[in-house]
């Protein structure tokens, strides 16, 4: 009788190190009881409705155009800011990125010991990794990550308000949990301040809405299938943590928990994301104002350049129109330098 095939051995080993630890721990980590908290038909119907809704929002709000506009604007500003940025700030970037990567590798070590690598996909761990890459990056990608990951502080903040530290029984694992989440909450402010307050200057309501859309969409297209298929509670979409469940019972009317607590969490996230993001941006703006008062007003050179370019294009267009009409071309040419100067 032949033994197990190589493919079967690999599959069993992968299950052992990636999934089995979280499943066996049970409780809010996963398992059969956690997996039965929400009915299977609700899992499917609720996911479908949310995915359709998010797809409609993406089209109606023209998020694709917004990403292109942000990328162009960021690159224009970085072309000015990078050459004049002091080296000490770049050293600070690398130092904070090193702390972030170190923290993430600590989490990796704990999950390997636990035999639950799938929990590395938890939103807080992904945000930590995204912040590390944003800090390390010296390009528009880093600024884009800074802008679009800002709404995720709402989720990591909820993890601090309703912490689930059950099962964190390895050496220094629980202190590492707190260190990670306080770091995640602190770094976004620094990311807003980099490159002469670049992210704080260009962020707007639609950018925050886009970041929130990415966060919510990730839950339904990515986390929900993983939780449901493997019965491991990666992001509490399989069953709520005990602290969350207690808060629901004490403060949330049952009608708001329809069709399940997951929909309530999504709306609650968005309601808290907007004021939380604007609180960060407000602090960054205050620091920018204080910086201007102490060190002198630092004009937005990139915006000035953009205005000059636009004025030049307007002048050229007017000149062409006047030439085609056969009148006023000399007047248009003579007035164009003053037009550019005034802009």
C-alpha positions as CSV (number, residue, x, y, z in Angstrom):
1,X,0.0,0.0,0.0
2,X,1.5,3.3,-1.1
3,X,2.1,6.1,1.4
4,X,0.9,9.7,1.1
5,X,1.8,11.6,-2.1
6,X,4.3,14.5,-2.1
7,X,1.5,16.9,-2.8
8,X,-0.5,15.6,0.1
9,X,2.5,16.0,2.4
10,X,3.1,19.5,1.3
11,X,-0.6,20.3,1.8
12,X,-0.7,18.9,5.3
13,X,2.5,20.7,6.2
14,X,1.2,24.0,4.9
15,X,-2.0,23.6,6.8
16,X,0.0,22.8,10.0
17,X,2.1,25.9,9.9
18,X,-0.3,28.4,8.3
19,X,-3.8,27.5,9.7
20,X,-3.8,24.9,12.4
21,X,-2.7,27.0,15.4
22,X,-5.5,29.5,15.1
23,X,-8.1,26.9,14.5
24,X,-7.0,24.8,17.5
25,X,-6.9,27.8,19.9
26,X,-10.7,28.3,19.4
27,X,-12.5,31.2,21.0
28,X,-12.1,34.4,19.0
29,X,-9.2,32.9,17.1
30,X,-11.4,30.6,15.1
31,X,-12.7,27.0,15.1
32,X,-16.0,25.3,14.6
33,X,-17.9,27.3,17.3
34,X,-16.6,30.7,16.0
35,X,-17.4,29.6,12.4
36,X,-21.1,28.9,13.3
37,X,-21.6,32.4,14.8
38,X,-23.0,33.7,11.5
39,X,-25.2,31.5,9.3
40,X,-23.7,30.4,6.0
41,X,-26.4,32.0,3.9
42,X,-25.9,35.3,5.6
43,X,-22.2,35.1,4.9
44,X,-22.9,34.7,1.1
45,X,-25.8,37.2,0.8
46,X,-24.2,39.9,3.0
47,X,-20.9,39.6,1.0
48,X,-22.7,39.8,-2.3
49,X,-24.6,42.9,-1.4
50,X,-21.6,44.7,0.0
51,X,-19.4,43.9,-3.1
52,X,-22.1,45.1,-5.5
53,X,-22.5,48.3,-3.4
54,X,-18.7,48.9,-3.3
55,X,-18.4,48.4,-7.1
56,X,-21.2,50.9,-7.7
57,X,-19.4,53.4,-5.4
58,X,-16.1,52.9,-7.2
59,X,-17.7,53.8,-10.6
60,X,-19.9,56.7,-9.4
61,X,-17.1,58.4,-7.4
62,X,-14.5,57.9,-10.2
63,X,-11.8,56.6,-7.9
64,X,-9.6,55.6,-10.8
65,X,-9.4,59.2,-12.0
66,X,-8.6,60.3,-8.4
67,X,-5.7,57.9,-8.1
68,X,-4.2,59.2,-11.4
69,X,-4.7,62.8,-10.3
70,X,-3.0,62.1,-6.9
71,X,-0.1,60.4,-8.5
72,X,0.6,63.3,-10.9
73,X,0.2,65.9,-8.1
74,X,2.5,64.0,-5.7
75,X,5.2,63.6,-8.4
76,X,5.1,67.3,-9.2
77,X,5.6,68.2,-5.6
78,X,8.3,65.7,-4.9
79,X,10.3,67.0,-7.8
80,X,10.8,70.1,-5.8
81,X,10.8,68.7,-2.2
82,X,13.3,65.8,-2.5
83,X,16.4,67.8,-3.7
84,X,16.1,70.3,-0.8
85,X,15.1,67.9,1.9
86,X,17.8,67.7,4.7
87,X,19.6,64.3,5.0
88,X,18.7,64.0,8.7
89,X,15.0,63.6,7.8
90,X,15.9,60.7,5.5
91,X,17.8,59.1,8.3
92,X,14.7,59.5,10.5
93,X,12.6,57.8,7.8
94,X,15.0,54.8,7.7
95,X,15.1,54.6,11.5
96,X,11.3,54.5,11.8
97,X,11.1,52.0,8.9
98,X,13.6,49.8,10.7
99,X,11.4,49.9,13.9
100,X,8.3,49.0,11.8
101,X,10.1,46.1,10.0
102,X,11.5,44.8,13.3
103,X,8.0,44.9,14.9
104,X,6.6,43.0,12.0
105,X,9.3,40.3,12.1
106,X,8.5,39.9,15.8
107,X,4.9,39.2,14.9
108,X,6.2,36.7,12.2
109,X,8.2,34.9,14.9
110,X,5.2,34.6,17.2
111,X,2.9,33.3,14.4
112,X,5.5,30.7,13.3
113,X,5.7,29.4,16.9
114,X,1.9,29.4,17.1
115,X,1.6,27.6,13.7
116,X,-0.8,30.3,12.5
117,X,0.9,32.3,9.8
118,X,-2.5,33.2,8.3
119,X,-2.9,35.7,11.1
120,X,-0.2,37.8,9.5
121,X,-3.0,38.9,7.2
122,X,-4.7,40.7,10.0
123,X,-5.3,44.4,9.0
124,X,-3.1,45.8,11.7
125,X,-0.2,43.6,10.6
126,X,-0.7,44.7,7.0
127,X,-0.9,48.4,8.0
128,X,2.3,48.0,9.9
129,X,4.0,46.6,6.9
130,X,2.5,49.3,4.6
131,X,3.8,52.0,6.9
132,X,7.3,50.4,6.9
133,X,7.4,50.5,3.1
134,X,6.0,54.1,3.1
135,X,8.7,55.2,5.4
136,X,11.4,53.5,3.4
137,X,10.1,54.8,0.1
138,X,11.6,58.0,-1.4
139,X,9.1,58.2,-4.2
140,X,5.4,59.0,-4.9
141,X,4.5,55.4,-3.9
142,X,5.4,56.2,-0.3
143,X,3.2,59.3,-0.2
144,X,0.4,57.4,-1.9
145,X,0.6,54.7,0.8
146,X,0.7,57.4,3.5
147,X,-2.6,59.0,2.1
148,X,-4.6,55.8,1.5
149,X,-3.5,54.0,4.6
150,X,-4.5,56.9,6.9
151,X,-8.1,55.7,7.3
152,X,-6.8,52.4,8.7
153,X,-5.9,54.0,11.9
154,X,-9.6,53.8,12.8
155,X,-9.3,50.0,12.8
156,X,-6.1,49.9,14.8
157,X,-7.6,52.4,17.2
158,X,-10.6,50.1,17.7
159,X,-8.1,47.3,18.5
160,X,-6.8,49.5,21.3
161,X,-10.3,50.4,22.6
162,X,-11.6,46.8,22.4
163,X,-8.4,44.7,22.7
164,X,-8.4,41.0,22.3
165,X,-5.2,39.7,23.9
166,X,-6.4,36.2,24.5
167,X,-3.9,33.6,23.4
168,X,-1.0,36.1,23.5
169,X,0.9,33.9,26.0
170,X,4.4,33.7,24.4
171,X,7.3,35.7,26.0
172,X,6.7,39.4,25.4
173,X,3.9,38.8,23.0
174,X,1.3,40.9,24.8
175,X,3.7,43.9,25.3
176,X,4.6,43.6,21.6
177,X,0.9,43.8,20.8
178,X,0.6,47.2,22.6
179,X,3.8,48.5,21.1
180,X,2.7,47.6,17.6
181,X,-0.7,49.3,17.9
182,X,0.7,52.5,19.5
183,X,3.3,52.6,16.8
184,X,0.6,52.2,14.1
185,X,-1.4,55.1,15.6
186,X,1.6,57.4,15.9
187,X,3.4,57.0,12.5
188,X,0.6,58.4,10.3
189,X,1.1,61.9,11.8
190,X,4.8,61.7,10.8
191,X,3.9,60.5,7.3
192,X,1.6,63.6,6.9
193,X,4.5,65.9,7.9
194,X,7.2,64.5,5.6
195,X,8.4,66.5,2.6
196,X,7.3,69.9,3.8
197,X,3.9,68.6,5.0
198,X,3.2,67.2,1.5
199,X,0.5,64.6,2.4
200,X,-1.2,67.1,4.8
201,X,-1.3,69.7,2.0
202,X,-2.9,67.5,-0.7
203,X,-5.2,65.2,1.3
204,X,-8.9,66.0,0.8
205,X,-12.3,64.4,1.6
206,X,-12.3,62.3,-1.6
207,X,-8.8,60.9,-0.8
208,X,-10.0,59.9,2.7
209,X,-13.2,58.3,1.1
210,X,-11.0,56.4,-1.3
211,X,-8.8,55.1,1.6
212,X,-12.0,54.1,3.5
213,X,-13.3,52.4,0.4
214,X,-10.1,50.3,0.1
215,X,-10.4,49.3,3.7
216,X,-14.0,48.2,3.5
217,X,-13.6,46.5,0.1
218,X,-10.6,44.5,1.5
219,X,-12.8,43.1,4.3
220,X,-15.4,41.7,1.9
221,X,-13.3,40.6,-1.1
222,X,-10.3,39.3,0.9
223,X,-10.8,38.8,4.6
224,X,-14.4,37.4,4.5
225,X,-13.6,34.5,2.1
226,X,-10.4,33.6,4.1
227,X,-12.3,33.6,7.4
228,X,-15.2,31.6,6.0
229,X,-13.1,29.0,4.1
230,X,-10.5,28.3,6.8
231,X,-12.6,29.0,9.9
232,X,-9.7,31.2,11.2
233,X,-10.9,34.5,12.6
234,X,-8.3,36.7,10.8
235,X,-10.2,40.0,11.2
236,X,-13.2,39.1,13.4
237,X,-15.5,38.5,10.4
238,X,-16.1,35.0,11.6
239,X,-17.1,35.9,15.1
240,X,-16.6,39.0,17.3
241,X,-14.0,39.2,20.0
242,X,-15.4,39.0,23.5
243,X,-14.8,42.7,24.1
244,X,-16.6,43.6,20.9
245,X,-19.5,41.3,21.8
246,X,-19.9,42.9,25.2
247,X,-19.9,46.3,23.7
248,X,-22.6,45.3,21.2
249,X,-24.8,43.9,23.9
250,X,-24.4,46.9,26.1
251,X,-24.6,49.8,23.6
252,X,-25.9,48.7,20.1
253,X,-29.6,48.1,19.4
254,X,-30.3,44.8,17.8
255,X,-31.9,46.3,14.7
256,X,-28.5,47.9,13.8
257,X,-26.9,44.4,13.8
258,X,-28.9,43.3,10.8
259,X,-28.1,41.1,8.9
260,X,-25.1,40.6,11.1
261,X,-22.7,42.5,13.3
262,X,-20.2,42.8,10.3
263,X,-22.4,45.3,8.5
264,X,-22.7,47.4,11.7
265,X,-18.9,47.3,12.0
266,X,-18.4,48.6,8.4
267,X,-20.7,51.6,8.9
268,X,-19.2,52.3,12.3
269,X,-15.7,52.2,10.7
270,X,-16.7,54.8,8.1
271,X,-18.4,57.1,10.6
272,X,-15.3,57.1,12.7
273,X,-12.8,57.2,9.8
274,X,-13.7,60.7,8.6
275,X,-13.3,62.6,12.0
276,X,-10.3,60.5,12.9
277,X,-8.5,61.3,9.7
278,X,-9.4,65.0,10.0
279,X,-8.1,65.0,13.5
280,X,-4.7,63.8,12.2
281,X,-4.8,66.3,9.4
282,X,-5.8,69.1,11.8
283,X,-2.8,68.4,14.0
284,X,-0.5,68.3,11.0
285,X,-1.9,71.7,9.8
286,X,-1.3,73.2,13.2
287,X,2.3,72.0,13.2
288,X,2.7,73.4,9.6
289,X,1.3,76.8,10.8
290,X,3.7,76.7,13.8
291,X,6.6,75.8,11.5
292,X,5.8,78.8,9.3
293,X,5.6,81.1,12.3
294,X,8.9,79.9,13.7
295,X,11.0,79.4,10.5
296,X,9.2,81.8,8.2
297,X,6.4,81.2,5.7
298,X,7.4,78.5,3.2
299,X,5.4,79.0,0.1
300,X,4.0,76.1,-1.9
301,X,6.5,76.3,-4.7
302,X,4.9,73.5,-6.6
303,X,1.5,75.1,-6.7
304,X,3.1,78.3,-7.8
305,X,4.8,76.4,-10.6
306,X,1.6,74.8,-11.6
307,X,-0.2,78.1,-11.7
308,X,2.6,79.6,-13.8
309,X,2.4,76.7,-16.2
310,X,-1.4,77.1,-16.5
311,X,-1.0,80.8,-17.0
312,X,1.5,80.3,-19.7
313,X,-0.8,77.8,-21.5
314,X,-3.7,80.2,-21.2
315,X,-1.6,83.0,-22.7
316,X,-0.4,80.7,-25.6
317,X,-4.0,79.7,-26.3
318,X,-5.2,83.4,-26.3
319,X,-2.3,84.3,-28.7
320,X,-3.3,81.5,-31.1
321,X,-6.9,82.6,-31.0
322,X,-5.9,86.3,-31.7
323,X,-3.7,85.3,-34.5
324,X,-6.4,83.2,-36.1
325,X,-8.7,86.2,-35.9
326,X,-6.1,88.5,-37.3
327,X,-6.4,91.0,-34.5
328,X,-4.9,91.7,-31.1
329,X,-1.9,89.4,-31.3
330,X,0.6,92.1,-30.5
331,X,-1.3,93.2,-27.5
332,X,-1.6,89.6,-26.3
333,X,2.2,89.0,-26.6
334,X,3.1,92.2,-24.8
335,X,0.8,91.5,-21.9
336,X,1.8,87.9,-21.4
337,X,4.9,88.5,-19.2
338,X,2.9,90.7,-16.8
339,X,0.2,88.0,-16.7
340,X,2.8,85.4,-15.8
341,X,4.4,87.6,-13.2
342,X,1.1,88.4,-11.5
343,X,0.2,84.6,-11.3
